[in-house]
């Protein structure tokens, strides 16, 4: 090999290699940024606390092999399990429990020892809809 061939190969990255590196870095960046939540959305924090309470109830149901009951109070917008209380981002204006409309001031739903729950769909007074997925046992905004 001549010195000129060796010298031209050692200059650095080619344009295509540089583009590939930028694409990989960009994909990582756009994957990471939505998970950062730098604004600290209060509604998301409230839902996270509710999900933590529900997850704890699920863990107890699975570990003790007993059904756990969690209450959702509509007027106050609270979720209660035992002595623990978590607040929803707003009061509940309407909802469905296992695809049936909910009447009254609140609803009790069960988390079963197998790890799944009843289906609950809530519409909050601010228009947000929360769905308790029976398999993942957590509220998700829609």
C-alpha positions, -999 to +999 in steps of 0.1 A: +000+000+000+012+035-008+015+062+018-012+082+001-038+054+004-030+050+041-032+087+048-066+091+030-081+063+051-070+079+085-086+113+080-118+106+100-154+097+095-169+097+060-201+116+054-222+084+055-207+073+088-214+108+102-250+106+091-254+072+107-240+085+140-263+115+139-294+093+132-285+070+161-280+100+185-312+116+172-332+084+178-318+082+214-326+119+220-362+116+208-367+085+228-354+101+260-370+136+259-407+125+263-398+105+294-381+135+311-412+155+319-392+186+329-424+207+334-436+185+363-473+183+353-495+182+384-521+160+368-495+134+359-482+135+394-517+129+408-523+100+385-489+086+394-498+086+430-532+069+423-514+043+402-489+037+430-518+031+455-535+008+430-502-011+424-497-015+461-532-030+464-524-053+435-492-064+452-511-072+484-538-091+465-512-113+447-490-119+477-518-127+502-540-144+476-570-122+487-592-098+468-586-062+475-613-035+472-605+001+462-630+029+465-632+059+441-651+088+456-667+110+429-673+143+446-640+146+463-621+129+435-603+105+458-591+069+456-591+051+489-576+017+498-575+009+535-561+039+553-544+053+522-559+080+501-548+095+467-563+124+450-574+125+413-566+156+393-603+166+394-636+154+406-654+126+387-683+137+366-693+103+352-680+068+348-685+031+338-678+001+359-674-031+339-691-014+310-721-004+331-728+033+340-720+042+375-747+057+397-741+073+431-713+090+449-686+065+442-676+029+432-658+000+448-637-020+424-618-052+430-582-063+424-582-101+422-554-124+435-546-133+399-534-098+394-561-083+373-589-059+382-624-048+373-626-023+344-632+013+354-636+043+331-639+077+346-646+111+330-632+139+352-648+174+355-619+189+335-628+166+306-599+141+310-609+105+307-591+079+328-593+041+321-582+015+345-569-013+323-579-046+339-546-064+329-520-037+337-541-025+367-532+012+362-550+043+351-542+057+317-553+090+303-572+092+270 
